[in-house]
């Protein structure tokens, strides 16, 4: 059995949990998780961790940049900020006209939606509010007030524009809500808008072109953990050091500022290490793989 990552091409419709359950059945492996969900209406790249050892390193990939192709329908708002919610046509003020070409929309995006910006997540989101998911409160008709978060959008380009349809390419930090971007852009254009389609094309350096369709998944498609972790800082262990690490004991080593540090033994990653400050610099295992 391999431990590693699986690049899955998620279709529109199923939840990310549905896809995890499907992979568990197909590979007969209960240790399967994901590196970040996709909403049911979204399709594209879903990166899964397969095997107990892979699940232990998911935290190393929690801040990867992501890229999307998003389609926004202008002139119609949604309670969920996407096509899954209750839709309402916006009554626009007399004299309002849609932008004639994409250049004006691009200028607005460049001015207000690039770099570090404050973004309020949708009320229909999985964020916890007082111990309850925000979307559950919203479904019950309760008022949900979420705080703005600082996010970073590295790139947002207009791919196609023909009112009311607007297609964008977005490259952003993890934690960015493309639904909120669609809603906020519609508000800035004074016509409203919602996300009508979304495809995730990239997670970190992994690309949608390399993803596998759900019906074609095989164990050989799992990228081995030794390949996944090859680019991280490495500490090669001696036999005696590995004996200490595998039993949870620290070893001598310099303080490492640029973490994470991966311990390797006989060509395989075996542990995540962290520095211990004291009279003597040491490294201790945070997780043994």
N, C-alpha and C positions, 0 to 999 in steps of 0.2 A: 504493500500500500504506500502511496505517495502522500507526503504532507506538503502543501503548497497552495498556490492561488490558481483560480479558474476564472478565465475571462468569458463571461456569459453574455449573449445577445438577448436582452430581455425584450419580449414583445409588449405591445400596449395592452392593458387589461389586467393581468395578474399583479398582485402586490409583490414586493420584494420577498416577503415571508413565503408566499406561494412558491417562488422560484427556489428558495432555500429548501423547502420541503420536497420539491420535485427532484433536486439534485441529491438529496439524502436518499430518496427511493432509488434513483437510477444507479447511484454508485454504492448503495447499501452501506452508507457511512453516516452515522448520526452526528459526527462533529463537523458541522458546516455552518458558517456564519458569513456576514458580508462586511465590506469596507465602507458602506454608506448606501442608504436606500434610494430607490427611485419611486416616485408616486405611481399609482396604478395607471394613470393616463399617459405616463412617459414611457418611452422605449429607449433602447441603447445599451451602453456598456454598464454591466453590473459585475463588480469584482467580488468573488467569493473566496473565503478561506476554507480550505478542505483539510481535515485532519486535526487532531488535538494540538499538535505542535504549531500548526499554522494559526490556530485561534489564539495562541499565546502571544503572537507578534502583531496582531491586528492593530494594536495601539501605535505601532511605528508608522502607520499609514493614515492616521486620523486627520492630517492637515494637508493632504495632497490637493493641488490645484485641479480643477475640473473644467471641461469645455462642453458647450452645448450648442445645438441649433434649435432656436426657439421661434415659434410662430405666434404672433399676437393678433387677436381680432380687436380692432379699435371700434369705439362707438357702443360697446356692450360691456357692462361690468358683471362681476360674478361674486357671490358670497364667499367662495373659496379662492378667488382670484384665478381660477382655471375653469375648464369646460365642464368639470364635475359638479359645479355648484349651481345655484339658482341664478339665471341670467336676467339682466335688466337692460333694455335699450336706454341709452342716455339721451335726455332731452337737451339739445345744445342751444345756446343763446342765438338769437337772430343775428345773422351776419357772419356766423362762424363758418369758415371753410376749411377743409382738410388741407394739409401742406401739399403743394403742387408736385414736389419731388423729394427724393430721399435726402438730399443735402441738408435741408432744414431740420429734419429729424436727427440726422447724424450730428449736426451742430448742437442740438439740444442735449443729446446723449453725451457728447464730449464735454459739455459744460457742467452737467449735473450728475452724471451716472458713471464716471470713471474715477479710478483711484480709490482712496479710502472714503467711504460714505456711510451715513447712518441709514439703516434699513430696519423697518418694523416687520417682523414675521407675520404671516397670515394667521388670523384667529383659528382657522381650521389647519392646525399644525400639531405635531406630536410633542411640542414643548410642554413641560410640566408647569402648571400654575396651581399652587397650593396643594401639591400632591396628586393632581388630576391632569390628564392630557388636555391641552387647550381645545382640541377639536371635540372632545366629549362635552365640555361646557358649552361650546358653540352650538353643537347639535341639540342641546337642551334649551337653547334660546337664551342662555345666560350671557351677560355682557363680559367679553374677554378683552382685557387691555394688556398687550404685550409691550415690553420696553424695546426701544430701538437698540440695535446692535451695530457695532462697527464692522463692516465687511470691506473687502477689496475686490474691485472689478478691474482686471488688468487690460481687458480688451472687450469692446462691444461695437460690432460693426453691422451696419444695415446690409443685408444680403439681397433683399427684394422688397419693393414697396408698391402696392397697388391698393389704395384705400378700399376697404377697411383692413386689408391683410398686410401685415408687416413681419418680415422674417429677419432674424438677427443671429449673428454668431457671438457667443459670450464665453469669455475665459475668466474664471473667477476663483476665489478662495473657497475652501470647504466651508459650509455653513451659509452660503448665499442662497436665498430663495428666488429662483427665476420667476415664480408666480408673483412675488412682491415687486420685482423689477417690472413685469408687464403691467401690473396695476398702477405703480407709481409713474411709469412713463405715460400711461393713458391719462392720469390726472394732470401731469405737466402739460400735456397737449390739449387739455380742456375738453376732451371727448370721451374719456374713460377707455378702458380696455381690459382684456383678460388673456391669459395664456391658453391657446387653443391646441397646441401641439408642442412636444418637447422631446428631443433626442440627445442623449448624452454621448458625446463622441470621444471623450478622453478622460482618464483618471490618472493623474501623474503622467508617467511616460507610457502608460498602456492605452492602446487605441481600439476603437470599435472595429476597425478592419480586421483585427486579430482575434475577435471574439467568436465563440462557438454558439451555434443555434441550440436551443434546449434539447431538441430531439436527437442531436448528434453527439451529445456529451459522452466522453469515454475517460477512463482513468489516465490515459496517455495525454489528455489535454491539460492535466494539472501541471502547472509550472513548479518544478521542485523547489523546496525551501532554500536549498543552497544557491540556486540561481536568483531567487527573489532577494536574498540578503547579501549577495555578493558585493553590492556597492556601498555597504555600510562600513564604518570603522571596524577593524578586525584585530583580535588578539589571539594568536596561535598559542595553544596550551601544550605544555609537556604532559607526560603521563601522570606525574605526581600532582601537577596543578589540576588536571581534570578530575582526579580522584577527590581532591579537596572541594572543587566546585560542585560536583555531582552530589555531594553530601551537604551542600549549603554553607560550606566554610569559605572564608575569604582567602585570597592569595596576595602576595606582594605585587605591587604595581603602581605606576604613576597616576596622579590625579588627572582625570580626563575631562576637559571642558566641553569638547564636542561630542556629546552623546547622541544616539545610543552607541554602545560598544558591544560587538558581538564576539563571543568566545567560540573558537573553532578547534576541533580536535579530529585528527585523521581525515581531513577533507570535508567535514560536516559541521554546520553550526550547532552548538550544543547549549548555549546559554546567553541571556542578556545580562550584561555586567553593569554595575554602577560603582562610583568611587566612594571610598570610606575615608573621611578625614580624621586624623589623629596624630599620634607621635610618629607613626610610620604610615606612609601612603599605602593603601590597599585597595583591591578590587573585590567586590562580593557579588554573588549571583542574585539578581533580582527575579529572574525566572530561569529555570532549567528546562530546556526543551527535550 
